[in-house]
């Protein structure tokens, strides 16, 4: 339990940031899921459209330290590679 005023304020601040980060993480995961579902269906056009939304979401999440930047880059790279394989 926080005793000092600054510690109490910090816990309030952390609680607010946690809610915001959860919402951003959920949005990011949802956009990635849409890409994966389009890939699974074999619909290249839908996958490309979903990827246009997912890539900025991933990079913003990395920029805001919700996920690590290498993690975001790896996800983008793997999804792009899977979409490219659909063209063949």
Biopython code that builds the backbone (N, CA, C, O; Angstrom):
import numpy as np
from Bio.PDB.StructureBuilder import StructureBuilder

atoms = [
    (1, "UNK", "N", (0.852, -1.189, 0.000)),
    (1, "UNK", "CA", (0.000, 0.000, 0.000)),
    (1, "UNK", "C", (0.885, 1.234, 0.000)),
    (1, "UNK", "O", (1.861, 1.316, 0.745)),
    (2, "UNK", "N", (0.530, 2.190, -0.845)),
    (2, "UNK", "CA", (1.308, 3.414, -0.962)),
    (2, "UNK", "C", (1.096, 4.298, 0.267)),
    (2, "UNK", "O", (-0.026, 4.477, 0.739)),
    (3, "UNK", "N", (2.194, 4.840, 0.766)),
    (3, "UNK", "CA", (2.110, 5.707, 1.941)),
    (3, "UNK", "C", (2.253, 7.176, 1.596)),
    (3, "UNK", "O", (1.484, 8.007, 2.081)),
    (4, "UNK", "N", (3.226, 7.502, 0.766)),
    (4, "UNK", "CA", (3.472, 8.914, 0.467)),
    (4, "UNK", "C", (2.498, 9.408, -0.598)),
    (4, "UNK", "O", (1.898, 8.626, -1.335)),
    (5, "UNK", "N", (2.364, 10.725, -0.652)),
    (5, "UNK", "CA", (1.454, 11.330, -1.630)),
    (5, "UNK", "C", (1.904, 11.011, -3.047)),
    (5, "UNK", "O", (1.081, 10.710, -3.912)),
    (6, "UNK", "N", (3.204, 11.075, -3.286)),
    (6, "UNK", "CA", (3.711, 10.823, -4.636)),
    (6, "UNK", "C", (3.489, 9.366, -5.039)),
    (6, "UNK", "O", (3.211, 9.077, -6.202)),
    (7, "UNK", "N", (3.612, 8.452, -4.082)),
    (7, "UNK", "CA", (3.372, 7.035, -4.378)),
    (7, "UNK", "C", (1.908, 6.787, -4.678)),
    (7, "UNK", "O", (1.578, 5.980, -5.547)),
    (8, "UNK", "N", (1.017, 7.482, -3.957)),
    (8, "UNK", "CA", (-0.419, 7.348, -4.208)),
    (8, "UNK", "C", (-0.766, 7.868, -5.606)),
    (8, "UNK", "O", (-1.555, 7.265, -6.334)),
    (9, "UNK", "N", (-0.162, 8.989, -5.957)),
    (9, "UNK", "CA", (-0.394, 9.559, -7.279)),
    (9, "UNK", "C", (0.139, 8.609, -8.352)),
    (9, "UNK", "O", (-0.499, 8.423, -9.389)),
    (10, "UNK", "N", (1.290, 8.016, -8.109)),
    (10, "UNK", "CA", (1.892, 7.089, -9.077)),
    (10, "UNK", "C", (0.987, 5.890, -9.327)),
    (10, "UNK", "O", (0.855, 5.433, -10.463)),
    (11, "UNK", "N", (0.362, 5.379, -8.262)),
    (11, "UNK", "CA", (-0.534, 4.236, -8.443)),
    (11, "UNK", "C", (-1.768, 4.617, -9.255)),
    (11, "UNK", "O", (-2.256, 3.820, -10.056)),
    (12, "UNK", "N", (-2.275, 5.833, -9.052)),
    (12, "UNK", "CA", (-3.411, 6.304, -9.849)),
    (12, "UNK", "C", (-3.009, 6.428, -11.318)),
    (12, "UNK", "O", (-3.748, 6.033, -12.219)),
    (13, "UNK", "N", (-1.834, 6.980, -11.530)),
    (13, "UNK", "CA", (-1.322, 7.194, -12.883)),
    (13, "UNK", "C", (-1.121, 5.859, -13.601)),
    (13, "UNK", "O", (-1.482, 5.706, -14.768)),
    (14, "UNK", "N", (-0.543, 4.902, -12.889)),
    (14, "UNK", "CA", (-0.300, 3.569, -13.451)),
    (14, "UNK", "C", (-1.621, 2.904, -13.832)),
    (14, "UNK", "O", (-1.714, 2.257, -14.875)),
    (15, "UNK", "N", (-2.632, 3.059, -12.998)),
    (15, "UNK", "CA", (-3.940, 2.463, -13.279)),
    (15, "UNK", "C", (-4.545, 3.050, -14.556)),
    (15, "UNK", "O", (-5.126, 2.324, -15.363)),
    (16, "UNK", "N", (-4.404, 4.367, -14.736)),
    (16, "UNK", "CA", (-4.921, 5.012, -15.950)),
    (16, "UNK", "C", (-4.179, 4.508, -17.191)),
    (16, "UNK", "O", (-4.797, 4.179, -18.203)),
    (17, "UNK", "N", (-2.835, 4.451, -17.099)),
    (17, "UNK", "CA", (-2.028, 4.013, -18.246)),
    (17, "UNK", "C", (-2.306, 2.553, -18.584)),
    (17, "UNK", "O", (-2.287, 2.176, -19.756)),
    (18, "UNK", "N", (-2.562, 1.732, -17.573)),
    (18, "UNK", "CA", (-2.835, 0.317, -17.798)),
    (18, "UNK", "C", (-4.088, 0.148, -18.644)),
    (18, "UNK", "O", (-4.109, -0.671, -19.563)),
    (19, "UNK", "N", (-5.130, 0.911, -18.344)),
    (19, "UNK", "CA", (-6.367, 0.839, -19.123)),
    (19, "UNK", "C", (-6.127, 1.233, -20.582)),
    (19, "UNK", "O", (-6.615, 0.577, -21.502)),
    (20, "UNK", "N", (-5.375, 2.304, -20.775)),
    (20, "UNK", "CA", (-5.086, 2.776, -22.129)),
    (20, "UNK", "C", (-4.277, 1.732, -22.889)),
    (20, "UNK", "O", (-4.571, 1.429, -24.045)),
    (21, "UNK", "N", (-3.249, 1.180, -22.229)),
    (21, "UNK", "CA", (-2.400, 0.189, -22.881)),
    (21, "UNK", "C", (-3.166, -1.085, -23.213)),
    (21, "UNK", "O", (-2.933, -1.694, -24.257)),
    (22, "UNK", "N", (-4.085, -1.496, -22.328)),
    (22, "UNK", "CA", (-4.895, -2.688, -22.597)),
    (22, "UNK", "C", (-5.737, -2.476, -23.843)),
    (22, "UNK", "O", (-5.852, -3.363, -24.689)),
    (23, "UNK", "N", (-6.319, -1.298, -23.945)),
    (23, "UNK", "CA", (-7.156, -0.992, -25.099)),
    (23, "UNK", "C", (-6.336, -1.002, -26.384)),
    (23, "UNK", "O", (-6.781, -1.542, -27.397)),
    (24, "UNK", "N", (-5.152, -0.414, -26.354)),
    (24, "UNK", "CA", (-4.288, -0.393, -27.542)),
    (24, "UNK", "C", (-3.811, -1.791, -27.905)),
    (24, "UNK", "O", (-3.725, -2.132, -29.084)),
    (25, "UNK", "N", (-3.501, -2.601, -26.902)),
    (25, "UNK", "CA", (-3.050, -3.971, -27.151)),
    (25, "UNK", "C", (-4.177, -4.787, -27.789)),
    (25, "UNK", "O", (-3.942, -5.569, -28.709)),
    (26, "UNK", "N", (-5.402, -4.596, -27.291)),
    (26, "UNK", "CA", (-6.555, -5.301, -27.841)),
    (26, "UNK", "C", (-6.784, -4.914, -29.296)),
    (26, "UNK", "O", (-7.049, -5.773, -30.137)),
    (27, "UNK", "N", (-6.683, -3.628, -29.590)),
    (27, "UNK", "CA", (-6.867, -3.140, -30.958)),
    (27, "UNK", "C", (-5.806, -3.735, -31.878)),
    (27, "UNK", "O", (-6.112, -4.158, -32.992)),
    (28, "UNK", "N", (-4.557, -3.766, -31.410)),
    (28, "UNK", "CA", (-3.459, -4.306, -32.203)),
    (28, "UNK", "C", (-3.682, -5.789, -32.492)),
    (28, "UNK", "O", (-3.526, -6.240, -33.627)),
    (29, "UNK", "N", (-4.048, -6.539, -31.457)),
    (29, "UNK", "CA", (-4.256, -7.978, -31.622)),
    (29, "UNK", "C", (-5.410, -8.262, -32.574)),
    (29, "UNK", "O", (-5.353, -9.202, -33.366)),
    (30, "UNK", "N", (-6.451, -7.451, -32.493)),
    (30, "UNK", "CA", (-7.595, -7.624, -33.377)),
    (30, "UNK", "C", (-7.231, -7.404, -34.833)),
    (30, "UNK", "O", (-7.671, -8.152, -35.706)),
    (31, "UNK", "N", (-6.428, -6.378, -35.101)),
    (31, "UNK", "CA", (-6.045, -6.106, -36.485)),
    (31, "UNK", "C", (-5.136, -7.209, -37.027)),
    (31, "UNK", "O", (-5.237, -7.576, -38.198)),
    (32, "UNK", "N", (-4.254, -7.735, -36.185)),
    (32, "UNK", "CA", (-3.394, -8.850, -36.600)),
    (32, "UNK", "C", (-4.254, -10.090, -36.862)),
    (32, "UNK", "O", (-4.011, -10.826, -37.819)),
    (33, "UNK", "N", (-5.243, -10.314, -36.025)),
    (33, "UNK", "CA", (-6.137, -11.466, -36.193)),
    (33, "UNK", "C", (-6.878, -11.384, -37.521)),
    (33, "UNK", "O", (-7.070, -12.401, -38.187)),
    (34, "UNK", "N", (-7.296, -10.177, -37.915)),
    (34, "UNK", "CA", (-7.992, -10.010, -39.192)),
    (34, "UNK", "C", (-7.102, -10.410, -40.368)),
    (34, "UNK", "O", (-7.566, -11.035, -41.322)),
    (35, "UNK", "N", (-5.828, -10.047, -40.295)),
    (35, "UNK", "CA", (-4.881, -10.421, -41.354)),
    (35, "UNK", "C", (-4.732, -11.935, -41.392)),
    (35, "UNK", "O", (-4.781, -12.544, -42.461)),
    (36, "UNK", "N", (-4.551, -12.540, -40.221)),
    (36, "UNK", "CA", (-4.349, -13.987, -40.156)),
    (36, "UNK", "C", (-5.562, -14.745, -40.670)),
    (36, "UNK", "O", (-5.415, -15.771, -41.333)),
    (37, "UNK", "N", (-6.754, -14.254, -40.375)),
    (37, "UNK", "CA", (-7.972, -14.907, -40.858)),
    (37, "UNK", "C", (-8.076, -14.811, -42.378)),
    (37, "UNK", "O", (-8.470, -15.777, -43.031)),
    (38, "UNK", "N", (-7.727, -13.655, -42.947)),
    (38, "UNK", "CA", (-7.765, -13.485, -44.401)),
    (38, "UNK", "C", (-6.744, -14.409, -45.067)),
    (38, "UNK", "O", (-7.014, -14.975, -46.126)),
    (39, "UNK", "N", (-5.573, -14.559, -44.446)),
    (39, "UNK", "CA", (-4.542, -15.453, -44.982)),
    (39, "UNK", "C", (-5.044, -16.894, -44.939)),
    (39, "UNK", "O", (-4.864, -17.654, -45.890)),
    (40, "UNK", "N", (-5.673, -17.256, -43.829)),
    (40, "UNK", "CA", (-6.177, -18.627, -43.667)),
    (40, "UNK", "C", (-7.233, -18.956, -44.721)),
    (40, "UNK", "O", (-7.300, -20.081, -45.218)),
    (41, "UNK", "N", (-8.067, -17.947, -45.060)),
    (41, "UNK", "CA", (-9.094, -18.143, -46.091)),
    (41, "UNK", "C", (-8.482, -18.173, -47.488)),
    (41, "UNK", "O", (-9.105, -18.661, -48.431)),
    (42, "UNK", "N", (-7.269, -17.655, -47.621)),
    (42, "UNK", "CA", (-6.614, -17.605, -48.924)),
    (42, "UNK", "C", (-7.009, -16.391, -49.736)),
    (42, "UNK", "O", (-6.778, -16.354, -50.945)),
    (43, "UNK", "N", (-7.600, -15.396, -49.094)),
    (43, "UNK", "CA", (-8.053, -14.181, -49.773)),
    (43, "UNK", "C", (-6.947, -13.126, -49.711)),
    (43, "UNK", "O", (-6.785, -12.434, -48.706)),
    (44, "UNK", "N", (-6.188, -13.018, -50.808)),
    (44, "UNK", "CA", (-5.030, -12.121, -50.820)),
    (44, "UNK", "C", (-5.441, -10.652, -50.740)),
    (44, "UNK", "O", (-4.802, -9.868, -50.038)),
    (45, "UNK", "N", (-6.500, -10.276, -51.451)),
    (45, "UNK", "CA", (-6.952, -8.878, -51.459)),
    (45, "UNK", "C", (-7.389, -8.442, -50.055)),
    (45, "UNK", "O", (-7.041, -7.353, -49.597)),
    (46, "UNK", "N", (-8.142, -9.291, -49.391)),
    (46, "UNK", "CA", (-8.597, -8.966, -48.030)),
    (46, "UNK", "C", (-7.409, -8.912, -47.064)),
    (46, "UNK", "O", (-7.370, -8.084, -46.154)),
    (47, "UNK", "N", (-6.448, -9.805, -47.280)),
    (47, "UNK", "CA", (-5.259, -9.827, -46.420)),
    (47, "UNK", "C", (-4.457, -8.538, -46.585)),
    (47, "UNK", "O", (-3.964, -7.983, -45.603)),
    (48, "UNK", "N", (-4.325, -8.062, -47.821)),
    (48, "UNK", "CA", (-3.593, -6.814, -48.065)),
    (48, "UNK", "C", (-4.304, -5.623, -47.425)),
    (48, "UNK", "O", (-3.661, -4.747, -46.847)),
    (49, "UNK", "N", (-5.622, -5.597, -47.529)),
    (49, "UNK", "CA", (-6.395, -4.512, -46.905)),
    (49, "UNK", "C", (-6.247, -4.542, -45.387)),
    (49, "UNK", "O", (-6.062, -3.501, -44.757)),
    (50, "UNK", "N", (-6.329, -5.726, -44.806)),
    (50, "UNK", "CA", (-6.195, -5.860, -43.354)),
    (50, "UNK", "C", (-4.780, -5.496, -42.916)),
    (50, "UNK", "O", (-4.578, -4.944, -41.834)),
    (51, "UNK", "N", (-3.810, -5.808, -43.761)),
    (51, "UNK", "CA", (-2.412, -5.517, -43.428)),
    (51, "UNK", "C", (-2.161, -4.009, -43.404)),
    (51, "UNK", "O", (-1.344, -3.523, -42.622)),
    (52, "UNK", "N", (-2.869, -3.270, -44.266)),
    (52, "UNK", "CA", (-2.738, -1.808, -44.281)),
    (52, "UNK", "C", (-3.149, -1.205, -42.937)),
    (52, "UNK", "O", (-2.645, -0.157, -42.533)),
    (53, "UNK", "N", (-4.071, -1.883, -42.254)),
    (53, "UNK", "CA", (-4.510, -1.411, -40.931)),
    (53, "UNK", "C", (-3.612, -1.961, -39.826)),
    (53, "UNK", "O", (-3.335, -1.277, -38.840)),
    (54, "UNK", "N", (-3.162, -3.199, -40.000)),
    (54, "UNK", "CA", (-2.412, -3.870, -38.935)),
    (54, "UNK", "C", (-0.992, -3.326, -38.766)),
    (54, "UNK", "O", (-0.505, -3.199, -37.643)),
    (55, "UNK", "N", (-0.337, -3.010, -39.870)),
    (55, "UNK", "CA", (1.061, -2.561, -39.767)),
    (55, "UNK", "C", (1.211, -1.281, -38.939)),
    (55, "UNK", "O", (2.060, -1.240, -38.049)),
    (56, "UNK", "N", (0.411, -0.226, -39.203)),
    (56, "UNK", "CA", (0.517, 0.968, -38.351)),
    (56, "UNK", "C", (0.171, 0.690, -36.893)),
    (56, "UNK", "O", (0.781, 1.255, -35.985)),
    (57, "UNK", "N", (-0.816, -0.187, -36.672)),
    (57, "UNK", "CA", (-1.180, -0.533, -35.293)),
    (57, "UNK", "C", (-0.005, -1.182, -34.570)),
    (57, "UNK", "O", (0.280, -0.856, -33.418)),
    (58, "UNK", "N", (0.670, -2.097, -35.248)),
    (58, "UNK", "CA", (1.822, -2.774, -34.645)),
    (58, "UNK", "C", (2.944, -1.785, -34.356)),
    (58, "UNK", "O", (3.527, -1.806, -33.272)),
    (59, "UNK", "N", (3.243, -0.932, -35.307)),
    (59, "UNK", "CA", (4.352, 0.008, -35.128)),
    (59, "UNK", "C", (4.048, 1.046, -34.054)),
    (59, "UNK", "O", (4.946, 1.464, -33.323)),
    (60, "UNK", "N", (2.790, 1.464, -33.955)),
    (60, "UNK", "CA", (2.426, 2.399, -32.886)),
    (60, "UNK", "C", (2.532, 1.732, -31.526)),
    (60, "UNK", "O", (2.963, 2.353, -30.554)),
    (61, "UNK", "N", (2.138, 0.463, -31.458)),
    (61, "UNK", "CA", (2.253, -0.274, -30.202)),
    (61, "UNK", "C", (3.721, -0.379, -29.796)),
    (61, "UNK", "O", (4.051, -0.278, -28.614)),
    (62, "UNK", "N", (4.591, -0.579, -30.765)),
    (62, "UNK", "CA", (6.027, -0.665, -30.473)),
    (62, "UNK", "C", (6.551, 0.700, -30.016)),
    (62, "UNK", "O", (7.354, 0.792, -29.087)),
    (63, "UNK", "N", (6.089, 1.738, -30.675)),
    (63, "UNK", "CA", (6.535, 3.088, -30.340)),
    (63, "UNK", "C", (6.113, 3.475, -28.933)),
    (63, "UNK", "O", (6.812, 4.221, -28.247)),
    (64, "UNK", "N", (4.964, 2.962, -28.511)),
    (64, "UNK", "CA", (4.446, 3.298, -27.184)),
    (64, "UNK", "C", (4.812, 2.259, -26.134)),
    (64, "UNK", "O", (4.247, 2.245, -25.040)),
    (65, "UNK", "N", (5.758, 1.393, -26.472)),
    (65, "UNK", "CA", (6.292, 0.380, -25.548)),
    (65, "UNK", "C", (5.249, -0.606, -25.040)),
    (65, "UNK", "O", (5.353, -1.102, -23.918)),
    (66, "UNK", "N", (4.246, -0.889, -25.863)),
    (66, "UNK", "CA", (3.277, -1.913, -25.508)),
    (66, "UNK", "C", (3.858, -3.278, -25.863)),
    (66, "UNK", "O", (3.693, -4.253, -25.130)),
    (67, "UNK", "N", (4.547, -3.324, -27.016)),
    (67, "UNK", "CA", (5.341, -4.501, -27.373)),
    (67, "UNK", "C", (6.723, -4.001, -27.788)),
    (67, "UNK", "O", (6.904, -2.813, -28.052)),
    (68, "UNK", "N", (7.681, -4.900, -27.842)),
    (68, "UNK", "CA", (9.045, -4.525, -28.221)),
    (68, "UNK", "C", (9.104, -4.249, -29.716)),
    (68, "UNK", "O", (8.377, -4.873, -30.489)),
    (69, "UNK", "N", (9.958, -3.323, -30.132)),
    (69, "UNK", "CA", (10.021, -2.934, -31.547)),
    (69, "UNK", "C", (10.429, -4.097, -32.436)),
    (69, "UNK", "O", (9.954, -4.205, -33.566)),
    (70, "UNK", "N", (11.305, -4.972, -31.940)),
    (70, "UNK", "CA", (11.701, -6.133, -32.744)),
    (70, "UNK", "C", (10.540, -7.104, -32.901)),
    (70, "UNK", "O", (10.393, -7.741, -33.944)),
    (71, "UNK", "N", (9.718, -7.214, -31.868)),
    (71, "UNK", "CA", (8.538, -8.064, -31.929)),
    (71, "UNK", "C", (7.590, -7.550, -33.014)),
    (71, "UNK", "O", (7.077, -8.335, -33.812)),
    (72, "UNK", "N", (7.362, -6.254, -33.045)),
    (72, "UNK", "CA", (6.478, -5.656, -34.045)),
    (72, "UNK", "C", (7.031, -5.873, -35.447)),
    (72, "UNK", "O", (6.293, -6.253, -36.357)),
    (73, "UNK", "N", (8.314, -5.637, -35.624)),
    (73, "UNK", "CA", (8.941, -5.814, -36.930)),
    (73, "UNK", "C", (8.854, -7.266, -37.386)),
    (73, "UNK", "O", (8.595, -7.549, -38.556)),
    (74, "UNK", "N", (9.072, -8.169, -36.455)),
    (74, "UNK", "CA", (9.013, -9.601, -36.781)),
    (74, "UNK", "C", (7.600, -9.998, -37.220)),
    (74, "UNK", "O", (7.430, -10.742, -38.186)),
    (75, "UNK", "N", (6.588, -9.496, -36.502)),
    (75, "UNK", "CA", (5.201, -9.810, -36.865)),
    (75, "UNK", "C", (4.864, -9.277, -38.254)),
    (75, "UNK", "O", (4.260, -9.979, -39.064)),
    (76, "UNK", "N", (5.257, -8.031, -38.525)),
    (76, "UNK", "CA", (4.986, -7.421, -39.830)),
    (76, "UNK", "C", (5.669, -8.236, -40.927)),
    (76, "UNK", "O", (5.068, -8.529, -41.961)),
    (77, "UNK", "N", (6.917, -8.595, -40.693)),
    (77, "UNK", "CA", (7.683, -9.341, -41.684)),
    (77, "UNK", "C", (7.048, -10.693, -41.975)),
    (77, "UNK", "O", (6.904, -11.084, -43.133)),
    (78, "UNK", "N", (6.674, -11.397, -40.932)),
    (78, "UNK", "CA", (6.091, -12.736, -41.119)),
    (78, "UNK", "C", (4.739, -12.671, -41.820)),
    (78, "UNK", "O", (4.447, -13.492, -42.690)),
    (79, "UNK", "N", (3.916, -11.695, -41.441)),
    (79, "UNK", "CA", (2.612, -11.565, -42.088)),
    (79, "UNK", "C", (2.770, -11.194, -43.563)),
    (79, "UNK", "O", (2.063, -11.725, -44.420)),
    (80, "UNK", "N", (3.700, -10.279, -43.857)),
    (80, "UNK", "CA", (3.948, -9.871, -45.232)),
    (80, "UNK", "C", (4.420, -11.059, -46.067)),
    (80, "UNK", "O", (4.000, -11.231, -47.212)),
    (81, "UNK", "N", (5.290, -11.870, -45.488)),
    (81, "UNK", "CA", (5.801, -13.060, -46.178)),
    (81, "UNK", "C", (4.664, -14.041, -46.466)),
    (81, "UNK", "O", (4.608, -14.622, -47.550)),
    (82, "UNK", "N", (3.766, -14.226, -45.512)),
    (82, "UNK", "CA", (2.638, -15.135, -45.721)),
    (82, "UNK", "C", (1.696, -14.619, -46.806)),
    (82, "UNK", "O", (1.156, -15.402, -47.588)),
    (83, "UNK", "N", (1.500, -13.299, -46.853)),
    (83, "UNK", "CA", (0.647, -12.711, -47.895)),
    (83, "UNK", "C", (1.306, -12.893, -49.255)),
    (83, "UNK", "O", (0.628, -13.190, -50.239)),
    (84, "UNK", "N", (2.618, -12.719, -49.316)),
    (84, "UNK", "CA", (3.350, -12.896, -50.569)),
    (84, "UNK", "C", (3.236, -14.327, -51.074)),
    (84, "UNK", "O", (3.166, -14.553, -52.282)),
    (85, "UNK", "N", (3.217, -15.289, -50.167)),
    (85, "UNK", "CA", (3.092, -16.690, -50.548)),
    (85, "UNK", "C", (1.728, -16.988, -51.169)),
    (85, "UNK", "O", (1.591, -17.928, -51.952)),
    (86, "UNK", "N", (0.710, -16.177, -50.815)),
    (86, "UNK", "CA", (-0.630, -16.369, -51.384)),
    (86, "UNK", "C", (-0.644, -16.081, -52.877)),
    (86, "UNK", "O", (-1.452, -16.653, -53.608)),
    (87, "UNK", "N", (0.236, -15.204, -53.340)),
    (87, "UNK", "CA", (0.269, -14.804, -54.748)),
    (87, "UNK", "C", (0.747, -15.945, -55.638)),
    (87, "UNK", "O", (0.415, -15.993, -56.822)),
    (88, "UNK", "N", (1.523, -16.861, -55.072)),
    (88, "UNK", "CA", (2.094, -17.951, -55.880)),
    (88, "UNK", "C", (1.096, -19.026, -56.191)),
    (88, "UNK", "O", (1.431, -20.003, -56.861)),
]
sb = StructureBuilder()
sb.init_structure("model")
sb.init_model(0)
sb.init_chain("A")
sb.init_seg("    ")
for serial, (resi, resn, name, xyz) in enumerate(atoms, 1):
    if name == "N":
        sb.init_residue(resn, " ", resi, " ")
    sb.init_atom(name, np.array(xyz, "f"), 0.0, 1.0, " ", f" {name:<3s}", serial, name[0])
structure = sb.get_structure()
